[in-house]
Amino acid sequence: MRALLSVSDKRGVVEFARDLVALGWELVSTGGTAEALREAGLPVIPIERVTGFPEMMDGRVKTLHPKVHGGLLARRAHPGDRAALAEHGITPIDLVAVNLYPFRETVAKPGVTFEQAIEQIDIGGPSMLRSAAKNHQDVIVVVDPDDYPVVIAALKAEEVTPGLRRDLAAKVFAHTAAYDAAIHGYLTQDAPGWPERITLALDRRQELRYGENPHQAAALYAASEPGIRDLQQLHGKELSFNNLLDVDAAVAAVAPWAGSDAVACAIIKHTTPCGIALGRSPREAYERALATDRTSAFGSVIAFNVAVDRGAAEAMRDLFVEVVVAPAFADDALSVFGDKKNLRVVRLPAGDAAGWDYKRIRGGFLVQERSRPAQAAGEAGWKVVTRRAPTDAEWRDLRFAWAAVGVVKSNAILLARDQAAVGIGAGQMSRVDASFLAIHKARQQGHDPAGAVLASDAFFPFADGVEEAARAGVSAIIQPGGSVKDAEVVAAADQAGVAMVFTGIRQFRH
């Protein structure tokens, strides 16, 4: 029996090869893999002895040869294939262990040139994998090093079943499809317009207990881009479907302050903030965010843009929290959380990631550029449109409110004072109702809207929302502008002595 081993990821390959030799297999290998096996004292036939040709063109050509692919594709039960093997002196290959050049890892590195990326497009590897997978009835094909022990166990038990062969072959085609999708994405990333075809390659990370409701089955799949693939759960029971939705929203809520000196905390319920604030420490940021709406914070997901310390963890002791998510946790904070068995603790960086955003609709996807905090925060297009300009204190709160309102479900109104939300009106069908709700929520929690600033994620279509805010004592408003009734809206602000800033950019979140 002959096995061909040619891997970029050499994890476990020596042990795998050693087990094959012990079972009486003959090893054929290429380049660096052959060298690693020889250094381990294993007998190896170099690929050039099989093909009769040396590796050439800096390794671009080494396995693209009939003596390789004939050995892989020959059907053992087919008389014509057996005759062809004998006529051309081709030895069948019964097992292939191949993994591919690290294309995705290479292009993810900063400063990689186009030429360097192109050289990481594997040709021989996918060709061997596909040949072996096509002929999996006769050839065992292994693309994932984690499958080496499974294959060895089956060989030792002499139970390499048709089902196992098919599963390994299916894994190959999923792997090469994802590999090709990564190359396609790289080659089209700077092309003008939208690509004619988008291929999504998603890896299952875990099955979930259920979906949004107990009668719905669910699983978590991750793309290759930064994000949910980087999640590390440090404590607590399994994350649920709804937990993961809220974790994603929570990380997005503190992303505007990622990498800054500001300490931000967001408290999320049903993917929208019920509290968000800045503070001088994680504990202070949390306490100020909690003050936004203590009632709604029960059963929430809480996110920070900085490491969580013991002080913040102690402050959360008395609140039922589903998940705490942050880029890092101090050991003594984890010890505090350890007393709460139902609390999930998740490490996940917050960042201003570029990329595409996908919205699922029946039979397809809507695809858009991801809305990034840095895009919305750019003040170059902002302008004061009222007679009165904001004071320095109002400017500070307007900047905070504009960053915070971008993660609130539309129609969205957020009231802020001293860089903390004091009232949030989310998901309303009319903007005046969103204004009313934000004011109502503020008063309900003991906050006086007088002197607060207001951020609106989209323009006011009528003056009524501004009038509602002015009656409550709101002193300054930030909004995109762009309504046909902007003049009436600005006039209402002027009449009430409210300062107003247009940003020129909308922040809808459906």
Disulfide bonds with the S-S distance in Angstrom:
none
